[in-house]
Amino acid sequence: MAELSGTVALVTGASTGIGRHLVHGLAARGAMVVGVARGADRLAAAMDDVAAATGARTLALAADVTERAAVEAAVAQATAAFGRVDLLVNNAGLIDASEVPLWEADPEQWWRVVESHIRGAFLICRAVVPGMVTRGGGRVVNLASGTGLRAKPVYSAYSVAKSGLMRITEALAESLTGTGVTVFDLAPGVVDTDMTRSMPMWAGRTDWTDPELVVSWVVAIAEGRLDQWSGRFIHTVADDLEALAGVRTLDADARRLRLSPWGDGDTFRR
């Protein structure tokens, strides 16, 4: 497979879980892949394994995505090594430490969860997107979640973070209209990872989402097959890729976060 030959992809949270699957899947399809994660040794080992298995060029850059200087240095190194970033996948992020209501959550840990998704995606986008705009093209995939569409009482930080990430996607997509750069919310379903295994709500689950399904959606986005869905929410399991690829006209509010009216007599409309 070489669908992505010549493409430079940058994936955060690359050393484990969904990020690790994405790094391998993109590399196997011919992409040059930059992996970013906090743990230098584990990341280097993961990227070396991918390079050995696929023959692709890879680069491991240890960085905490919530630290501005580290993010800017990593993106500068990636650009120096490969010349550009064509595809950015914001996958890094934490989960609530325990299933408790908001008032019982540890304040510092709660905020770290929000920062990992929101500040992390903001800083990476801020560092990568200008280069895409200058070149007249690029794609950003923010790993979303159905949790961002509805409240999760015992995962309040994760819910807040994923809702906020969807707003980042929408705002970024609107501001990039006409530049050739597109942005997507992609919910991966429930993939069997260390993170999902740590969540009591998934205890005993056996019907995990195939990570290759997530890879196939990201590849389709990288190929430009879903550009009309820029700024919108896509779900790897609930949606049909071919059906979405065939859509040409979308309502202005389709697949975006909106406040629904309470009924026909509701006078508030946005």
C-alpha positions, 0 to 999 in steps of 0.5 A, spaced: 500 500 500 502 506 498 496 511 498 500 516 502 506 516 498 510 523 499 505 525 505 508 527 511 504 526 518 505 528 525 501 524 530 501 526 537 500 521 543 504 516 538 507 511 543 501 507 545 493 506 544 490 509 538 496 513 536 500 507 535 496 504 531 495 510 526 503 511 526 503 504 523 497 504 519 500 511 516 507 508 515 504 502 512 501 506 506 507 510 505 507 516 509 513 519 513 511 519 520 513 524 526 510 521 532 510 526 538 509 523 545 511 525 552 515 518 554 522 519 550 524 511 551 517 508 549 516 513 543 523 511 540 522 504 541 515 505 538 517 509 532 523 504 531 518 498 531 514 502 525 520 503 521 523 496 521 516 493 520 514 498 514 520 501 511 517 508 512 521 514 514 519 516 522 521 521 527 520 520 534 520 527 538 519 527 545 514 533 547 509 534 552 503 537 548 501 542 553 508 546 553 508 551 548 516 551 548 516 543 547 511 543 542 514 549 537 521 545 538 518 539 536 514 542 530 521 546 528 524 539 528 519 535 524 519 541 519 527 541 518 527 533 517 521 533 512 520 540 510 513 540 512 507 537 515 501 535 510 497 531 516 496 533 523 492 528 528 491 530 535 490 524 538 494 525 545 489 526 551 488 524 558 482 521 562 479 522 568 482 519 574 476 516 577 469 515 576 466 520 580 462 527 580 465 533 579 465 536 586 469 529 588 474 530 582 481 532 584 482 539 581 489 539 579 488 532 575 481 534 572 484 540 569 490 536 566 485 532 563 482 538 560 489 541 558 491 535 555 486 535 549 484 543 549 491 546 550 495 541 547 491 541 540 491 549 540 498 549 541 500 544 536 495 547 531 498 554 532 505 551 530 503 547 524 497 550 521 501 556 518 505 552 514 499 549 511 496 555 510 502 558 506 503 552 502 495 552 500 493 545 503 493 540 509 489 536 513 488 536 521 484 531 524 482 532 532 480 525 535 473 527 538 468 522 542 461 521 543 462 524 550 463 531 547 456 530 545 453 529 551 454 529 559 458 524 562 457 525 570 463 521 572 467 523 566 466 531 566 473 533 565 473 528 559 466 531 556 468 538 557 475 537 553 472 533 548 466 538 547 471 544 547 475 540 542 469 540 537 469 548 538 476 548 536 475 544 530 469 548 528 472 555 529 479 553 525 475 550 519 471 557 519 477 561 519 481 556 514 475 557 509 479 558 502 486 556 504 485 549 502 486 547 509 481 542 512 479 540 519 475 534 522 472 531 528 473 524 528 470 519 533 474 513 533 469 508 537 471 504 543 478 501 541 482 496 546 487 501 549 490 502 556 486 508 557 479 504 555 481 498 559 483 503 565 475 505 565 470 502 569 465 503 565 468 499 559 469 493 564 468 486 561 467 489 554 468 485 548 466 488 542 472 493 541 472 497 535 477 495 530 483 500 530 484 499 523 477 502 522 480 508 525 486 508 520 482 507 514 478 513 516 484 517 517 487 515 510 480 517 507 481 524 510 488 524 508 487 523 501 482 528 500 475 524 500 472 527 505 474 535 505 466 537 504 466 535 511 471 540 514 469 542 521 464 537 522 463 531 526 464 524 524 464 517 527 468 511 525 463 506 527 456 509 526 458 512 519 459 509 513 465 512 509 463 511 502 456 514 504 459 520 507 464 521 501 459 521 496 455 527 500 456 534 496 451 538 500 451 539 507 446 544 511 450 549 515 449 546 522 449 539 520 454 535 524 456 541 529 454 542 536 448 546 536 443 548 542 436 545 540 430 548 541 425 546 546 419 546 541 415 550 536 414 555 540 421 556 542 423 564 541 431 562 541 434 561 535 441 560 533 
